[in-house]
Amino acid sequence: MQTSQKGMEPSESPINTFLESISKLPLDDQLMISEIIHKRVIEAKRKELADSVKESKEEYLSNKTGRGSVKDFLNDIKDE
């Protein structure tokens, strides 16, 4: 198992310390934390998607994107 910080053992990682702290809480609190984290991840993914859609729409409206079939697309990338 690798860690993101050089020279740090996996058992010393901040995330492992966090998980150990969570495991000491009552089960109801652990479930509540799990639900909160899950909802935050969903919201973060939703924001990323919305940002991507907004960027794509802006590119489309400023004619930075093209139109065509899949065949046209494949021909374009083959030519590059």
C-alpha positions as CSV (number, residue, x, y, z in Angstrom):
1,M,0.0,0.0,0.0
2,Q,1.4,3.4,-1.0
3,T,0.8,6.7,0.7
4,S,0.8,10.1,-0.9
5,Q,3.4,11.4,1.5
6,K,7.0,10.2,1.1
7,G,8.5,8.2,4.0
8,M,5.1,7.9,5.8
9,E,3.9,4.5,6.7
10,P,0.3,3.7,5.6
11,S,-0.8,3.4,9.2
12,E,0.5,7.0,9.9
13,S,-1.4,8.6,7.0
14,P,-3.9,11.4,7.8
15,I,-6.7,9.4,6.2
16,N,-5.9,6.3,8.3
17,T,-5.8,8.5,11.5
18,F,-9.2,10.0,10.5
19,L,-10.7,6.5,9.9
20,E,-9.4,5.2,13.2
21,S,-11.0,8.2,14.9
22,I,-14.3,7.6,13.2
23,S,-14.3,3.9,14.1
24,K,-14.2,4.9,17.8
25,L,-17.5,6.8,17.5
26,P,-20.9,5.2,18.1
27,L,-22.4,3.4,15.0
28,D,-25.1,6.0,14.6
29,D,-22.5,8.7,14.4
30,Q,-20.4,6.7,11.9
31,L,-23.5,6.3,9.7
32,M,-24.3,10.0,9.9
33,I,-20.8,10.9,8.9
34,S,-20.9,8.4,6.0
35,E,-24.2,9.9,4.8
36,I,-22.7,13.4,5.0
37,I,-19.6,12.5,3.1
38,H,-21.7,10.6,0.5
39,K,-23.9,13.7,-0.1
40,R,-20.9,16.0,-0.3
41,V,-19.3,13.8,-3.0
42,I,-22.6,13.7,-4.9
43,E,-22.8,17.5,-4.7
44,A,-19.2,17.9,-5.8
45,K,-19.7,15.6,-8.8
46,R,-22.9,17.5,-9.7
47,K,-21.0,20.8,-9.6
48,E,-18.3,19.4,-11.8
49,L,-20.8,18.2,-14.3
50,A,-22.7,21.5,-14.3
51,D,-19.4,23.4,-14.8
52,S,-18.5,21.0,-17.7
53,V,-21.9,21.6,-19.3
54,K,-21.6,25.3,-18.9
55,E,-18.1,25.3,-20.5
56,S,-19.3,23.1,-23.4
57,K,-22.3,25.4,-24.0
58,E,-20.0,28.5,-24.0
59,E,-17.7,26.8,-26.5
60,Y,-20.7,25.8,-28.7
61,L,-22.1,29.3,-28.6
62,S,-18.8,30.8,-29.5
63,N,-18.3,28.4,-32.4
64,K,-15.3,26.7,-30.9
65,T,-16.9,23.4,-31.6
66,G,-18.0,21.8,-34.8
67,R,-21.0,19.8,-36.0
68,G,-20.9,16.5,-37.8
69,S,-21.4,12.8,-37.8
70,V,-19.3,10.2,-35.9
71,K,-17.7,9.5,-39.2
72,D,-16.7,13.1,-39.6
73,F,-15.3,13.2,-36.1
74,L,-13.2,10.0,-36.7
75,N,-11.9,11.5,-40.0
76,D,-11.0,14.7,-38.2
77,I,-9.0,13.0,-35.4
78,K,-7.3,10.8,-38.0
79,D,-6.1,13.9,-39.9
80,E,-4.5,15.4,-36.8
